[in-house]
Amino acid sequence: MSTAKNKNEEEVDLGSLFVIIGKGFKNFFNFIGSIFKGIFHFLIITLLFFKEHLLKIIVAGLLGFIFGAYLDYNKGGYL
């Protein structure tokens, strides 16, 4: 009887082993998916910011370019 009991304790149920392995893969792929979801969320938020403030960015860049060209043309260099 003791040998049968030891044999049962040593055996691993393959069904539960596959369930554990499946949960591990599921958690791993969910983790990778959450990383990509975060990256794409950041990308969308950045694009929405540029969409809302595009005119301000263009005006600031244009003013900076004009001011820099003026300083370079007059050989003033830096302020």
PDB file of N, CA, C and O in Angstrom:
ATOM      1  N   MET A   1       0.816  -1.182   0.000  1.00  0.00           N
ATOM      2  CA  MET A   1       0.000   0.000   0.000  1.00  0.00           C
ATOM      3  C   MET A   1       0.864   1.251   0.000  1.00  0.00           C
ATOM      4  O   MET A   1       0.536   2.240  -0.656  1.00  0.00           O
ATOM      5  N   SER A   2       1.967   1.205   0.736  1.00  0.00           N
ATOM      6  CA  SER A   2       2.807   2.392   0.808  1.00  0.00           C
ATOM      7  C   SER A   2       3.479   2.686  -0.533  1.00  0.00           C
ATOM      8  O   SER A   2       3.720   3.850  -0.854  1.00  0.00           O
ATOM      9  N   THR A   3       3.787   1.653  -1.323  1.00  0.00           N
ATOM     10  CA  THR A   3       4.394   1.894  -2.635  1.00  0.00           C
ATOM     11  C   THR A   3       3.381   2.503  -3.588  1.00  0.00           C
ATOM     12  O   THR A   3       3.745   3.353  -4.401  1.00  0.00           O
ATOM     13  N   ALA A   4       2.151   2.105  -3.515  1.00  0.00           N
ATOM     14  CA  ALA A   4       1.113   2.673  -4.375  1.00  0.00           C
ATOM     15  C   ALA A   4       0.875   4.126  -4.012  1.00  0.00           C
ATOM     16  O   ALA A   4       0.660   4.966  -4.886  1.00  0.00           O
ATOM     17  N   LYS A   5       0.912   4.424  -2.706  1.00  0.00           N
ATOM     18  CA  LYS A   5       0.711   5.811  -2.265  1.00  0.00           C
ATOM     19  C   LYS A   5       1.872   6.689  -2.729  1.00  0.00           C
ATOM     20  O   LYS A   5       1.644   7.811  -3.181  1.00  0.00           O
ATOM     21  N   ASN A   6       3.111   6.202  -2.627  1.00  0.00           N
ATOM     22  CA  ASN A   6       4.277   6.955  -3.085  1.00  0.00           C
ATOM     23  C   ASN A   6       4.227   7.180  -4.588  1.00  0.00           C
ATOM     24  O   ASN A   6       4.610   8.246  -5.071  1.00  0.00           O
ATOM     25  N   LYS A   7       3.756   6.182  -5.331  1.00  0.00           N
ATOM     26  CA  LYS A   7       3.678   6.295  -6.768  1.00  0.00           C
ATOM     27  C   LYS A   7       2.657   7.360  -7.158  1.00  0.00           C
ATOM     28  O   LYS A   7       2.894   8.111  -8.104  1.00  0.00           O
ATOM     29  N   ASN A   8       1.543   7.445  -6.464  1.00  0.00           N
ATOM     30  CA  ASN A   8       0.526   8.450  -6.753  1.00  0.00           C
ATOM     31  C   ASN A   8       1.017   9.855  -6.431  1.00  0.00           C
ATOM     32  O   ASN A   8       0.672  10.804  -7.137  1.00  0.00           O
ATOM     33  N   GLU A   9       1.805  10.003  -5.394  1.00  0.00           N
ATOM     34  CA  GLU A   9       2.326  11.317  -5.029  1.00  0.00           C
ATOM     35  C   GLU A   9       3.360  11.806  -6.036  1.00  0.00           C
ATOM     36  O   GLU A   9       3.479  13.014  -6.241  1.00  0.00           O
ATOM     37  N   GLU A  10       4.094  10.929  -6.658  1.00  0.00           N
ATOM     38  CA  GLU A  10       5.125  11.304  -7.605  1.00  0.00           C
ATOM     39  C   GLU A  10       4.571  11.623  -8.983  1.00  0.00           C
ATOM     40  O   GLU A  10       5.197  12.352  -9.752  1.00  0.00           O
ATOM     41  N   GLU A  11       3.409  11.087  -9.296  1.00  0.00           N
ATOM     42  CA  GLU A  11       2.821  11.338 -10.602  1.00  0.00           C
ATOM     43  C   GLU A  11       2.294  12.766 -10.674  1.00  0.00           C
ATOM     44  O   GLU A  11       1.757  13.298  -9.702  1.00  0.00           O
ATOM     45  N   VAL A  12       2.458  13.367 -11.835  1.00  0.00           N
ATOM     46  CA  VAL A  12       1.969  14.717 -12.063  1.00  0.00           C
ATOM     47  C   VAL A  12       0.826  14.625 -13.059  1.00  0.00           C
ATOM     48  O   VAL A  12       0.957  13.997 -14.110  1.00  0.00           O
ATOM     49  N   ASP A  13      -0.268  15.237 -12.736  1.00  0.00           N
ATOM     50  CA  ASP A  13      -1.407  15.251 -13.647  1.00  0.00           C
ATOM     51  C   ASP A  13      -1.072  16.161 -14.821  1.00  0.00           C
ATOM     52  O   ASP A  13      -0.835  17.355 -14.637  1.00  0.00           O
ATOM     53  N   LEU A  14      -1.053  15.598 -16.031  1.00  0.00           N
ATOM     54  CA  LEU A  14      -0.656  16.370 -17.203  1.00  0.00           C
ATOM     55  C   LEU A  14      -1.657  17.471 -17.507  1.00  0.00           C
ATOM     56  O   LEU A  14      -1.274  18.523 -18.017  1.00  0.00           O
ATOM     57  N   GLY A  15      -2.902  17.258 -17.211  1.00  0.00           N
ATOM     58  CA  GLY A  15      -3.918  18.284 -17.451  1.00  0.00           C
ATOM     59  C   GLY A  15      -3.645  19.532 -16.641  1.00  0.00           C
ATOM     60  O   GLY A  15      -3.693  20.640 -17.175  1.00  0.00           O
ATOM     61  N   SER A  16      -3.356  19.368 -15.349  1.00  0.00           N
ATOM     62  CA  SER A  16      -3.065  20.538 -14.513  1.00  0.00           C
ATOM     63  C   SER A  16      -1.731  21.176 -14.904  1.00  0.00           C
ATOM     64  O   SER A  16      -1.574  22.393 -14.808  1.00  0.00           O
ATOM     65  N   LEU A  17      -0.770  20.360 -15.345  1.00  0.00           N
ATOM     66  CA  LEU A  17       0.505  20.908 -15.797  1.00  0.00           C
ATOM     67  C   LEU A  17       0.319  21.783 -17.034  1.00  0.00           C
ATOM     68  O   LEU A  17       0.897  22.866 -17.127  1.00  0.00           O
ATOM     69  N   PHE A  18      -0.496  21.307 -17.988  1.00  0.00           N
ATOM     70  CA  PHE A  18      -0.761  22.102 -19.192  1.00  0.00           C
ATOM     71  C   PHE A  18      -1.550  23.362 -18.864  1.00  0.00           C
ATOM     72  O   PHE A  18      -1.358  24.395 -19.505  1.00  0.00           O
ATOM     73  N   VAL A  19      -2.432  23.291 -17.877  1.00  0.00           N
ATOM     74  CA  VAL A  19      -3.184  24.482 -17.461  1.00  0.00           C
ATOM     75  C   VAL A  19      -2.224  25.514 -16.889  1.00  0.00           C
ATOM     76  O   VAL A  19      -2.349  26.702 -17.189  1.00  0.00           O
ATOM     77  N   ILE A  20      -1.282  25.090 -16.082  1.00  0.00           N
ATOM     78  CA  ILE A  20      -0.298  26.005 -15.486  1.00  0.00           C
ATOM     79  C   ILE A  20       0.581  26.616 -16.579  1.00  0.00           C
ATOM     80  O   ILE A  20       0.844  27.819 -16.568  1.00  0.00           O
ATOM     81  N   ILE A  21       1.037  25.781 -17.524  1.00  0.00           N
ATOM     82  CA  ILE A  21       1.856  26.290 -18.622  1.00  0.00           C
ATOM     83  C   ILE A  21       1.043  27.260 -19.477  1.00  0.00           C
ATOM     84  O   ILE A  21       1.553  28.297 -19.902  1.00  0.00           O
ATOM     85  N   GLY A  22      -0.215  26.923 -19.727  1.00  0.00           N
ATOM     86  CA  GLY A  22      -1.084  27.808 -20.511  1.00  0.00           C
ATOM     87  C   GLY A  22      -1.290  29.148 -19.833  1.00  0.00           C
ATOM     88  O   GLY A  22      -1.275  30.185 -20.496  1.00  0.00           O
ATOM     89  N   LYS A  23      -1.482  29.142 -18.515  1.00  0.00           N
ATOM     90  CA  LYS A  23      -1.628  30.405 -17.783  1.00  0.00           C
ATOM     91  C   LYS A  23      -0.347  31.226 -17.839  1.00  0.00           C
ATOM     92  O   LYS A  23      -0.389  32.454 -17.913  1.00  0.00           O
ATOM     93  N   GLY A  24       0.786  30.543 -17.804  1.00  0.00           N
ATOM     94  CA  GLY A  24       2.064  31.255 -17.911  1.00  0.00           C
ATOM     95  C   GLY A  24       2.207  31.947 -19.256  1.00  0.00           C
ATOM     96  O   GLY A  24       2.593  33.114 -19.320  1.00  0.00           O
ATOM     97  N   PHE A  25       1.894  31.221 -20.345  1.00  0.00           N
ATOM     98  CA  PHE A  25       1.943  31.832 -21.670  1.00  0.00           C
ATOM     99  C   PHE A  25       0.951  32.974 -21.800  1.00  0.00           C
ATOM    100  O   PHE A  25       1.260  34.011 -22.386  1.00  0.00           O
ATOM    101  N   LYS A  26      -0.243  32.781 -21.250  1.00  0.00           N
ATOM    102  CA  LYS A  26      -1.268  33.824 -21.320  1.00  0.00           C
ATOM    103  C   LYS A  26      -0.795  35.083 -20.604  1.00  0.00           C
ATOM    104  O   LYS A  26      -0.943  36.187 -21.129  1.00  0.00           O
ATOM    105  N   ASN A  27      -0.229  34.930 -19.416  1.00  0.00           N
ATOM    106  CA  ASN A  27       0.282  36.086 -18.677  1.00  0.00           C
ATOM    107  C   ASN A  27       1.436  36.758 -19.420  1.00  0.00           C
ATOM    108  O   ASN A  27       1.529  37.986 -19.443  1.00  0.00           O
ATOM    109  N   PHE A  28       2.302  35.970 -20.019  1.00  0.00           N
ATOM    110  CA  PHE A  28       3.438  36.514 -20.763  1.00  0.00           C
ATOM    111  C   PHE A  28       2.968  37.337 -21.956  1.00  0.00           C
ATOM    112  O   PHE A  28       3.437  38.456 -22.164  1.00  0.00           O
ATOM    113  N   PHE A  29       2.034  36.780 -22.746  1.00  0.00           N
ATOM    114  CA  PHE A  29       1.548  37.510 -23.911  1.00  0.00           C
ATOM    115  C   PHE A  29       0.687  38.705 -23.523  1.00  0.00           C
ATOM    116  O   PHE A  29       0.670  39.707 -24.238  1.00  0.00           O
ATOM    117  N   ASN A  30      -0.027  38.616 -22.407  1.00  0.00           N
ATOM    118  CA  ASN A  30      -0.767  39.778 -21.915  1.00  0.00           C
ATOM    119  C   ASN A  30       0.193  40.897 -21.511  1.00  0.00           C
ATOM    120  O   ASN A  30      -0.093  42.074 -21.729  1.00  0.00           O
ATOM    121  N   PHE A  31       1.333  40.526 -20.923  1.00  0.00           N
ATOM    122  CA  PHE A  31       2.342  41.512 -20.548  1.00  0.00           C
ATOM    123  C   PHE A  31       2.915  42.204 -21.782  1.00  0.00           C
ATOM    124  O   PHE A  31       3.048  43.427 -21.807  1.00  0.00           O
ATOM    125  N   ILE A  32       3.255  41.417 -22.806  1.00  0.00           N
ATOM    126  CA  ILE A  32       3.786  42.003 -24.042  1.00  0.00           C
ATOM    127  C   ILE A  32       2.718  42.877 -24.698  1.00  0.00           C
ATOM    128  O   ILE A  32       3.021  43.959 -25.200  1.00  0.00           O
ATOM    129  N   GLY A  33       1.480  42.412 -24.695  1.00  0.00           N
ATOM    130  CA  GLY A  33       0.384  43.202 -25.252  1.00  0.00           C
ATOM    131  C   GLY A  33       0.194  44.510 -24.523  1.00  0.00           C
ATOM    132  O   GLY A  33      -0.083  45.532 -25.151  1.00  0.00           O
ATOM    133  N   SER A  34       0.339  44.501 -23.201  1.00  0.00           N
ATOM    134  CA  SER A  34       0.192  45.747 -22.439  1.00  0.00           C
ATOM    135  C   SER A  34       1.325  46.720 -22.742  1.00  0.00           C
ATOM    136  O   SER A  34       1.115  47.932 -22.715  1.00  0.00           O
ATOM    137  N   ILE A  35       2.518  46.213 -23.028  1.00  0.00           N
ATOM    138  CA  ILE A  35       3.632  47.086 -23.415  1.00  0.00           C
ATOM    139  C   ILE A  35       3.312  47.781 -24.736  1.00  0.00           C
ATOM    140  O   ILE A  35       3.461  48.998 -24.854  1.00  0.00           O
ATOM    141  N   PHE A  36       2.866  46.999 -25.741  1.00  0.00           N
ATOM    142  CA  PHE A  36       2.511  47.594 -27.027  1.00  0.00           C
ATOM    143  C   PHE A  36       1.333  48.553 -26.885  1.00  0.00           C
ATOM    144  O   PHE A  36       1.300  49.597 -27.537  1.00  0.00           O
ATOM    145  N   LYS A  37       0.379  48.208 -26.046  1.00  0.00           N
ATOM    146  CA  LYS A  37      -0.772  49.086 -25.833  1.00  0.00           C
ATOM    147  C   LYS A  37      -0.318  50.418 -25.241  1.00  0.00           C
ATOM    148  O   LYS A  37      -0.829  51.469 -25.628  1.00  0.00           O
ATOM    149  N   GLY A  38       0.626  50.388 -24.316  1.00  0.00           N
ATOM    150  CA  GLY A  38       1.160  51.611 -23.736  1.00  0.00           C
ATOM    151  C   GLY A  38       1.912  52.456 -24.754  1.00  0.00           C
ATOM    152  O   GLY A  38       1.788  53.680 -24.771  1.00  0.00           O
ATOM    153  N   ILE A  39       2.694  51.791 -25.604  1.00  0.00           N
ATOM    154  CA  ILE A  39       3.444  52.519 -26.639  1.00  0.00           C
ATOM    155  C   ILE A  39       2.490  53.196 -27.614  1.00  0.00           C
ATOM    156  O   ILE A  39       2.669  54.367 -27.948  1.00  0.00           O
ATOM    157  N   PHE A  40       1.472  52.460 -28.074  1.00  0.00           N
ATOM    158  CA  PHE A  40       0.523  53.034 -29.020  1.00  0.00           C
ATOM    159  C   PHE A  40      -0.315  54.125 -28.379  1.00  0.00           C
ATOM    160  O   PHE A  40      -0.671  55.102 -29.039  1.00  0.00           O
ATOM    161  N   HIS A  41      -0.635  53.970 -27.094  1.00  0.00           N
ATOM    162  CA  HIS A  41      -1.380  55.014 -26.386  1.00  0.00           C
ATOM    163  C   HIS A  41      -0.555  56.299 -26.335  1.00  0.00           C
ATOM    164  O   HIS A  41      -1.086  57.384 -26.575  1.00  0.00           O
ATOM    165  N   PHE A  42       0.736  56.186 -26.025  1.00  0.00           N
ATOM    166  CA  PHE A  42       1.618  57.348 -25.998  1.00  0.00           C
ATOM    167  C   PHE A  42       1.701  57.996 -27.376  1.00  0.00           C
ATOM    168  O   PHE A  42       1.685  59.222 -27.491  1.00  0.00           O
ATOM    169  N   LEU A  43       1.790  57.175 -28.422  1.00  0.00           N
ATOM    170  CA  LEU A  43       1.856  57.694 -29.787  1.00  0.00           C
ATOM    171  C   LEU A  43       0.583  58.462 -30.147  1.00  0.00           C
ATOM    172  O   LEU A  43       0.658  59.538 -30.739  1.00  0.00           O
ATOM    173  N   ILE A  44      -0.568  57.925 -29.799  1.00  0.00           N
ATOM    174  CA  ILE A  44      -1.843  58.585 -30.102  1.00  0.00           C
ATOM    175  C   ILE A  44      -1.963  59.890 -29.332  1.00  0.00           C
ATOM    176  O   ILE A  44      -2.391  60.898 -29.894  1.00  0.00           O
ATOM    177  N   ILE A  45      -1.592  59.890 -28.055  1.00  0.00           N
ATOM    178  CA  ILE A  45      -1.655  61.110 -27.245  1.00  0.00           C
ATOM    179  C   ILE A  45      -0.726  62.173 -27.823  1.00  0.00           C
ATOM    180  O   ILE A  45      -1.088  63.349 -27.868  1.00  0.00           O
ATOM    181  N   THR A  46       0.469  61.774 -28.265  1.00  0.00           N
ATOM    182  CA  THR A  46       1.413  62.721 -28.868  1.00  0.00           C
ATOM    183  C   THR A  46       0.863  63.304 -30.162  1.00  0.00           C
ATOM    184  O   THR A  46       0.966  64.508 -30.398  1.00  0.00           O
ATOM    185  N   LEU A  47       0.279  62.452 -30.999  1.00  0.00           N
ATOM    186  CA  LEU A  47      -0.300  62.949 -32.249  1.00  0.00           C
ATOM    187  C   LEU A  47      -1.474  63.889 -31.995  1.00  0.00           C
ATOM    188  O   LEU A  47      -1.636  64.880 -32.708  1.00  0.00           O
ATOM    189  N   LEU A  48      -2.294  63.590 -30.991  1.00  0.00           N
ATOM    190  CA  LEU A  48      -3.404  64.481 -30.657  1.00  0.00           C
ATOM    191  C   LEU A  48      -2.894  65.832 -30.155  1.00  0.00           C
ATOM    192  O   LEU A  48      -3.488  66.870 -30.446  1.00  0.00           O
ATOM    193  N   PHE A  49      -1.789  65.816 -29.399  1.00  0.00           N
ATOM    194  CA  PHE A  49      -1.198  67.067 -28.927  1.00  0.00           C
ATOM    195  C   PHE A  49      -0.737  67.916 -30.106  1.00  0.00           C
ATOM    196  O   PHE A  49      -1.017  69.114 -30.166  1.00  0.00           O
ATOM    197  N   PHE A  50      -0.023  67.283 -31.050  1.00  0.00           N
ATOM    198  CA  PHE A  50       0.448  68.035 -32.218  1.00  0.00           C
ATOM    199  C   PHE A  50      -0.714  68.523 -33.069  1.00  0.00           C
ATOM    200  O   PHE A  50      -0.632  69.602 -33.655  1.00  0.00           O
ATOM    201  N   LYS A  51      -1.787  67.757 -33.149  1.00  0.00           N
ATOM    202  CA  LYS A  51      -2.948  68.176 -33.921  1.00  0.00           C
ATOM    203  C   LYS A  51      -3.588  69.422 -33.314  1.00  0.00           C
ATOM    204  O   LYS A  51      -3.989  70.336 -34.036  1.00  0.00           O
ATOM    205  N   GLU A  52      -3.681  69.453 -31.987  1.00  0.00           N
ATOM    206  CA  GLU A  52      -4.312  70.579 -31.311  1.00  0.00           C
ATOM    207  C   GLU A  52      -3.437  71.832 -31.324  1.00  0.00           C
ATOM    208  O   GLU A  52      -3.963  72.943 -31.379  1.00  0.00           O
ATOM    209  N   HIS A  53      -2.118  71.676 -31.274  1.00  0.00           N
ATOM    210  CA  HIS A  53      -1.205  72.810 -31.131  1.00  0.00           C
ATOM    211  C   HIS A  53      -0.335  73.027 -32.362  1.00  0.00           C
ATOM    212  O   HIS A  53       0.732  73.633 -32.264  1.00  0.00           O
ATOM    213  N   LEU A  54      -0.773  72.542 -33.509  1.00  0.00           N
ATOM    214  CA  LEU A  54       0.045  72.629 -34.717  1.00  0.00           C
ATOM    215  C   LEU A  54       0.308  74.079 -35.117  1.00  0.00           C
ATOM    216  O   LEU A  54       1.430  74.423 -35.489  1.00  0.00           O
ATOM    217  N   LEU A  55      -0.689  74.908 -35.047  1.00  0.00           N
ATOM    218  CA  LEU A  55      -0.518  76.311 -35.437  1.00  0.00           C
ATOM    219  C   LEU A  55       0.481  77.013 -34.519  1.00  0.00           C
ATOM    220  O   LEU A  55       1.325  77.774 -34.992  1.00  0.00           O
ATOM    221  N   LYS A  56       0.395  76.766 -33.223  1.00  0.00           N
ATOM    222  CA  LYS A  56       1.331  77.377 -32.270  1.00  0.00           C
ATOM    223  C   LYS A  56       2.764  76.910 -32.525  1.00  0.00           C
ATOM    224  O   LYS A  56       3.703  77.701 -32.442  1.00  0.00           O
ATOM    225  N   ILE A  57       2.926  75.634 -32.833  1.00  0.00           N
ATOM    226  CA  ILE A  57       4.264  75.094 -33.094  1.00  0.00           C
ATOM    227  C   ILE A  57       4.845  75.695 -34.368  1.00  0.00           C
ATOM    228  O   ILE A  57       6.028  76.032 -34.414  1.00  0.00           O
ATOM    229  N   ILE A  58       4.021  75.831 -35.397  1.00  0.00           N
ATOM    230  CA  ILE A  58       4.493  76.419 -36.656  1.00  0.00           C
ATOM    231  C   ILE A  58       4.882  77.879 -36.453  1.00  0.00           C
ATOM    232  O   ILE A  58       5.926  78.312 -36.942  1.00  0.00           O
ATOM    233  N   VAL A  59       4.054  78.648 -35.733  1.00  0.00           N
ATOM    234  CA  VAL A  59       4.352  80.062 -35.497  1.00  0.00           C
ATOM    235  C   VAL A  59       5.630  80.206 -34.676  1.00  0.00           C
ATOM    236  O   VAL A  59       6.466  81.054 -34.985  1.00  0.00           O
ATOM    237  N   ALA A  60       5.792  79.394 -33.640  1.00  0.00           N
ATOM    238  CA  ALA A  60       7.003  79.468 -32.813  1.00  0.00           C
ATOM    239  C   ALA A  60       8.240  79.101 -33.629  1.00  0.00           C
ATOM    240  O   ALA A  60       9.279  79.749 -33.497  1.00  0.00           O
ATOM    241  N   GLY A  61       8.144  78.072 -34.468  1.00  0.00           N
ATOM    242  CA  GLY A  61       9.271  77.691 -35.305  1.00  0.00           C
ATOM    243  C   GLY A  61       9.615  78.761 -36.324  1.00  0.00           C
ATOM    244  O   GLY A  61      10.789  79.032 -36.576  1.00  0.00           O
ATOM    245  N   LEU A  62       8.593  79.369 -36.911  1.00  0.00           N
ATOM    246  CA  LEU A  62       8.817  80.420 -37.896  1.00  0.00           C
ATOM    247  C   LEU A  62       9.463  81.650 -37.254  1.00  0.00           C
ATOM    248  O   LEU A  62      10.392  82.235 -37.812  1.00  0.00           O
ATOM    249  N   LEU A  63       8.959  82.040 -36.066  1.00  0.00           N
ATOM    250  CA  LEU A  63       9.563  83.181 -35.365  1.00  0.00           C
ATOM    251  C   LEU A  63      11.009  82.892 -34.972  1.00  0.00           C
ATOM    252  O   LEU A  63      11.875  83.760 -35.082  1.00  0.00           O
ATOM    253  N   GLY A  64      11.263  81.678 -34.517  1.00  0.00           N
ATOM    254  CA  GLY A  64      12.631  81.293 -34.167  1.00  0.00           C
ATOM    255  C   GLY A  64      13.553  81.314 -35.369  1.00  0.00           C
ATOM    256  O   GLY A  64      14.698  81.756 -35.273  1.00  0.00           O
ATOM    257  N   PHE A  65      13.058  80.837 -36.500  1.00  0.00           N
ATOM    258  CA  PHE A  65      13.855  80.846 -37.720  1.00  0.00           C
ATOM    259  C   PHE A  65      14.152  82.273 -38.167  1.00  0.00           C
ATOM    260  O   PHE A  65      15.283  82.585 -38.540  1.00  0.00           O
ATOM    261  N   ILE A  66      13.141  83.140 -38.132  1.00  0.00           N
ATOM    262  CA  ILE A  66      13.330  84.537 -38.560  1.00  0.00           C
ATOM    263  C   ILE A  66      14.306  85.247 -37.626  1.00  0.00           C
ATOM    264  O   ILE A  66      15.203  85.951 -38.091  1.00  0.00           O
ATOM    265  N   PHE A  67      14.143  85.074 -36.319  1.00  0.00           N
ATOM    266  CA  PHE A  67      15.031  85.716 -35.353  1.00  0.00           C
ATOM    267  C   PHE A  67      16.463  85.203 -35.502  1.00  0.00           C
ATOM    268  O   PHE A  67      17.410  85.988 -35.444  1.00  0.00           O
ATOM    269  N   GLY A  68      16.628  83.889 -35.695  1.00  0.00           N
ATOM    270  CA  GLY A  68      17.964  83.318 -35.881  1.00  0.00           C
ATOM    271  C   GLY A  68      18.612  83.798 -37.166  1.00  0.00           C
ATOM    272  O   GLY A  68      19.807  84.091 -37.189  1.00  0.00           O
ATOM    273  N   ALA A  69      17.829  83.882 -38.237  1.00  0.00           N
ATOM    274  CA  ALA A  69      18.372  84.376 -39.504  1.00  0.00           C
ATOM    275  C   ALA A  69      18.759  85.835 -39.377  1.00  0.00           C
ATOM    276  O   ALA A  69      19.781  86.249 -39.925  1.00  0.00           O
ATOM    277  N   TYR A  70      17.963  86.628 -38.663  1.00  0.00           N
ATOM    278  CA  TYR A  70      18.280  88.046 -38.454  1.00  0.00           C
ATOM    279  C   TYR A  70      19.586  88.197 -37.682  1.00  0.00           C
ATOM    280  O   TYR A  70      20.441  88.998 -38.060  1.00  0.00           O
ATOM    281  N   LEU A  71      19.746  87.428 -36.598  1.00  0.00           N
ATOM    282  CA  LEU A  71      20.985  87.501 -35.815  1.00  0.00           C
ATOM    283  C   LEU A  71      22.179  87.036 -36.644  1.00  0.00           C
ATOM    284  O   LEU A  71      23.256  87.626 -36.556  1.00  0.00           O
ATOM    285  N   ASP A  72      22.007  86.003 -37.434  1.00  0.00           N
ATOM    286  CA  ASP A  72      23.110  85.509 -38.248  1.00  0.00           C
ATOM    287  C   ASP A  72      23.454  86.504 -39.360  1.00  0.00           C
ATOM    288  O   ASP A  72      24.626  86.686 -39.690  1.00  0.00           O
ATOM    289  N   TYR A  73      22.446  87.138 -39.931  1.00  0.00           N
ATOM    290  CA  TYR A  73      22.676  88.108 -40.984  1.00  0.00           C
ATOM    291  C   TYR A  73      23.425  89.347 -40.478  1.00  0.00           C
ATOM    292  O   TYR A  73      24.269  89.902 -41.181  1.00  0.00           O
ATOM    293  N   ASN A  74      23.112  89.761 -39.280  1.00  0.00           N
ATOM    294  CA  ASN A  74      23.773  90.928 -38.691  1.00  0.00           C
ATOM    295  C   ASN A  74      25.050  90.568 -37.959  1.00  0.00           C
ATOM    296  O   ASN A  74      25.664  91.438 -37.341  1.00  0.00           O
ATOM    297  N   LYS A  75      25.463  89.330 -38.007  1.00  0.00           N
ATOM    298  CA  LYS A  75      26.671  88.824 -37.354  1.00  0.00           C
ATOM    299  C   LYS A  75      26.672  89.129 -35.846  1.00  0.00           C
ATOM    300  O   LYS A  75      27.728  89.288 -35.234  1.00  0.00           O
ATOM    301  N   GLY A  76      25.498  89.206 -35.278  1.00  0.00           N
ATOM    302  CA  GLY A  76      25.394  89.471 -33.842  1.00  0.00           C
ATOM    303  C   GLY A  76      25.681  88.217 -33.027  1.00  0.00           C
ATOM    304  O   GLY A  76      26.065  88.299 -31.861  1.00  0.00           O
ATOM    305  N   GLY A  77      25.499  87.098 -33.627  1.00  0.00           N
ATOM    306  CA  GLY A  77      25.721  85.846 -32.917  1.00  0.00           C
ATOM    307  C   GLY A  77      24.678  85.675 -31.833  1.00  0.00           C
ATOM    308  O   GLY A  77      23.480  85.812 -32.077  1.00  0.00           O
ATOM    309  N   TYR A  78      25.143  85.378 -30.644  1.00  0.00           N
ATOM    310  CA  TYR A  78      24.227  85.176 -29.518  1.00  0.00           C
ATOM    311  C   TYR A  78      23.950  86.494 -28.833  1.00  0.00           C
ATOM    312  O   TYR A  78      24.698  87.462 -28.967  1.00  0.00           O
ATOM    313  N   LEU A  79      22.855  86.503 -28.095  1.00  0.00           N
ATOM    314  CA  LEU A  79      22.493  87.728 -27.359  1.00  0.00           C
ATOM    315  C   LEU A  79      23.508  87.981 -26.307  1.00  0.00           C
ATOM    316  O   LEU A  79      23.401  88.960 -25.569  1.00  0.00           O
TER     317      LEU A  79
END
